[in-house]
Structures are given as C-alpha cells and as structure tokens.
Amino acid sequence: MSGIKFAFKNIVPLIDLSIGLAKRVDENRAESITILYCNFAEFPQDIINASLGQILRGSDAILNFENHYFFILQYTDKYGATIVKDMFEEFFASHIECSMSSYPVDGENAYELIEDIQANVSNRLSLDLLFLDKERLS
C-alpha cells in the first residue's frame, strides 16, 4: 500500500486537518502525528515513486516541492517516523537527509510544526527551506 499524494500548496490545511483528527479521537493528546522531511535530490523519480509505494501506508500523506518530500504520518510518533526513515535508507541503500517534527511535542499547529522542521533542517543539514516561509504558504 502507498501513501496518498497531495499538492504541496495544501501542506498547511492538511497538517491542520491531521491535528484536528488527532484531537478529535484523543482528548488527552496522547496521539501524535509526525511530519517527516526527506531530501531525495540524489535519486531518480522512478526510484522515489517505487519507494513510496513500498514503504508508506494508505493513511500517510505525501507532499513534495521538487526533491524535498514531506510525509504526514498519522498516529505516528518520532520513533515510528524513524522506522520509516530507516526503511527509506534501506530501500535506497544510502543515507538520506531527514528531519521530523511531531504534534503536540514540537508544535500545536501547522505553522509551528513547519517552523520546527525549517529550523532543524537549517541547523542539522545546513539546508534552507525558504519555500516553507509562512508568507509563501499563506
């Protein structure tokens, strides 16, 4: 089974929808969603597509801006997202530049989670994801 692809312009409402669903099913906020960012710049598109079909669940959302991929993983904490990251690395037999941000630990809404990913990617991977600036996503 594979995730469902969405247009990148829908990243903010899709994250907020996912947070709303998590809140609805668990008032104690124990359920989380994690946004996993992966830089697939080194890989051809057909290989990326094959990996998506093999690794992701039908409940996972896929959004990309060029070779920058964002996966919204429902009911998944950072431990679970790390397993997904490891599966991608095994599939590609290569290290992949990744980062992740989880609700509610790292942010309460889409903009907070996106800012967290932007900061992590900038600090850890020395990449600027300027296309994620709030004013560009509004």
ChimeraX attribute file (.defattr): number of C-alpha atoms within 10 A of each C-alpha:
attribute: neighborCount
match mode: 1-to-1
recipient: residues
	/A:1	12
	/A:2	18
	/A:3	20
	/A:4	17
	/A:5	13
	/A:6	13
	/A:7	10
	/A:8	16
	/A:9	14
	/A:10	11
	/A:11	23
	/A:12	19
	/A:13	12
	/A:14	17
	/A:15	24
	/A:16	16
	/A:17	14
	/A:18	23
	/A:19	22
	/A:20	13
	/A:21	15
	/A:22	21
	/A:23	16
	/A:24	12
	/A:25	11
	/A:26	12
	/A:27	9
	/A:28	9
	/A:29	14
	/A:30	13
	/A:31	19
	/A:32	20
	/A:33	24
	/A:34	28
	/A:35	28
	/A:36	22
	/A:37	24
	/A:38	20
	/A:39	19
	/A:40	19
	/A:41	14
	/A:42	11
	/A:43	11
	/A:44	10
	/A:45	12
	/A:46	9
	/A:47	11
	/A:48	18
	/A:49	11
	/A:50	12
	/A:51	17
	/A:52	20
	/A:53	14
	/A:54	14
	/A:55	16
	/A:56	20
	/A:57	15
	/A:58	11
	/A:59	14
	/A:60	19
	/A:61	22
	/A:62	22
	/A:63	21
	/A:64	19
	/A:65	13
	/A:66	10
	/A:67	15
	/A:68	15
	/A:69	19
	/A:70	22
	/A:71	24
	/A:72	26
	/A:73	26
	/A:74	21
	/A:75	17
	/A:76	19
	/A:77	21
	/A:78	20
	/A:79	10
	/A:80	14
	/A:81	24
	/A:82	16
	/A:83	11
	/A:84	18
	/A:85	22
	/A:86	16
	/A:87	16
	/A:88	22
	/A:89	15
	/A:90	12
	/A:91	15
	/A:92	16
	/A:93	10
	/A:94	11
	/A:95	11
	/A:96	18
	/A:97	17
	/A:98	20
	/A:99	24
	/A:100	25
	/A:101	25
	/A:102	22
	/A:103	26
	/A:104	20
	/A:105	14
	/A:106	16
	/A:107	15
	/A:108	13
	/A:109	18
	/A:110	21
	/A:111	19
	/A:112	16
	/A:113	24
	/A:114	23
	/A:115	18
	/A:116	18
	/A:117	23
	/A:118	22
	/A:119	17
	/A:120	18
	/A:121	21
	/A:122	15
	/A:123	11
	/A:124	11
	/A:125	13
	/A:126	10
	/A:127	14
	/A:128	13
	/A:129	16
	/A:130	10
	/A:131	11
	/A:132	18
	/A:133	13
	/A:134	14
	/A:135	7
	/A:136	9
	/A:137	13
	/A:138	9
